[in-house]
Amino acid sequence: MAVKKKLFWQLFPSYLLITIISLVAVTWYASSAIRNFYINQTVSNLEARARLFEERIAEHMDPLDVRAIDLLAKKAGKRSSTRFTVILPSGLVAGDSHEDPAAMDNHADRHEFLEALKKNRGASLRHSITLKKDFMYVAVPMKNGSQNIAVIRASIPISAVDNALKSIQFKVLLAGFLMALFSAILSLVVSRRITRPIGQIRQWAESIAEGAGSMKKWQPKPSVHSSEEIEGLSESLSRMAEELRTRMEQMSRQQNEMKAVFSSMTEGVIAFDMEEHVLGMNQAAAGILKCDPKSARGRDIQEVVRNTALHSFIRETLQARNSIEKDIPTTSNGEGLLNGHGTILRDDVGKQIGALIVLNDVTRLRKLENIRRDFVSNVSHEIKTPITAIKGFVETLRDGAVKNPEDATRFLGIIEKHVDRLAAIIEDLLNLSKIEQESEKKGISLVESRMCDILQNALQICHVAVANKRIEIDTSCADSIEASVDPTLLEQAIVNLLDNAVKYSDDGGTIRLRVTREKDFIVIAVQDHGVGISRKHLPRLFERFYRVDKARSRQLGGTGLGLAIVKHIVQAHGGDITVDSTLGKGSIFSIRLPGKQDLMI
């Protein structure tokens, strides 16, 4: 078995020869000297340009006219291909030929600025963060007497100096290239023999790096037959790659498990660091907050979501020692609500590294709770009133009034009236509940129906009430107007609207009933000329048990559920209802329904 040479003994002789030949590179010294000369000339040139520009802006320094200074800087920069910057003693930029001064950083820490204030001239060669280029900067102070009032900075890209040196450098480099070529030829054979296995190992390592996200892209380990050091390097890389493969497989499994858990959660989950930067969020949280989870990662939560209540809750969680829970409003009117549960995040050693927020949209839940609470309260009130009256009159009859036929008859009539009212309330509640159940669960059955037939049926039902008040019904409906509706429910909705119109119209008045087609919609309008409704009541008009005039409504026999039933019937058809009313002039209730519906709602 042949003894393999160490890498040192393979490289040293050839590198020694290369080193000797490369001494010729002293020719570069001349190039450096010339470059320094040009740089010094450039510094002097820029200083002169800065002094000339100083004269142009002198009249705008007292008083300070930032706008004029910036305009002059941009004109001068464009004409001379030089960047001019006017810096106030505080470091603020008053004008710049290439950028907006308001967007530029404070320059108080710039080397050329500080040197100009101390030594009457400052120069610096560095990379410009703003323009992404290497620049030569020369700064001179602008004085008013002995006081520095500003610093004028002139700069040009260092590439301008490099271009001036190209012709000279070419000749110097040509001589150096010829000498370097000789050394390259001598080392080529040795380098090729040494670099070939190294290149194989490098390609293998690159395949691992490029395929870090997918281990299937990894190339097999190369078979290297070279020096002891190179083979040792190959074996070490092989062990490292295997360990990396194991860890990546483990991390991939954990990541997939966490992703599956997060994505399957209906609650929104957001993780933050101590600076309130988003570490991650699941899709549910992105949906609740209406943002992109990928773009939100690493950004401040205030940039992602504009919600001060959520920001306050996050800060409270970061400062809290224990878990906290709080309702977070998402709208200015407080209708949208999120229930937030916050807990702190700790690392393996127990140090707090951030916070975890779990969000649940409880808007509908809170709304249902309020509706339930209001409904129970209203129902209790509406039922309690007639029951109290019935009980009172029954006790009166029991106490002796029953012996007086006239009083007994009158009291029994009142009891009967309140019983009828209770029956009407219960019937409306049952109808309302039935409509809600049908629309939410299985939907309502739609039939292609002529609107004229539905109107005639509704008018027939309201005939007695209309005749008693000698009211004229002005009806307008084309025979060709048809729609997919539930005839019974729609008829009930129209009856309720007509009944209200009759109740609140004067004797001998007129009610207009119109059915028209507007594009893809059927509009049913019921117009009366009665007492009208104040605009402050219109937003709540379709709420259950809401009455504009409670006393008059009860006197007329209303249950407070008629318009709520109408609203639910219309919504079950996929339509909407609106009201326009003027106090003292009457009201118009308008139902808009889709003209054609082929599916079950």
DAWOWO-V78750 format. One record per helix or strand of 3 or more residues. SS is the DSSP state (H for helix, E for strand). FROM is the first residue (numbers start at 1). TO is the last residue. If there is no record, write none. Layout:
BEGIN
ss from to
SS FROM TO
SS FROM TO
END
This chain:
BEGIN
ss from to
H 7 60
H 66 80
E 83 87
E 93 96
H 101 103
H 111 119
E 122 128
E 133 144
E 147 157
H 158 210
H 215 217
H 228 264
E 268 273
E 277 281
H 283 289
H 293 296
H 301 304
H 308 319
E 324 329
E 337 346
E 352 361
H 363 398
H 401 403
H 405 440
E 447 450
H 451 461
H 463 468
E 472 477
E 482 485
H 487 503
E 510 518
E 521 527
H 535 538
H 550 555
H 562 572
E 576 582
E 586 594
END
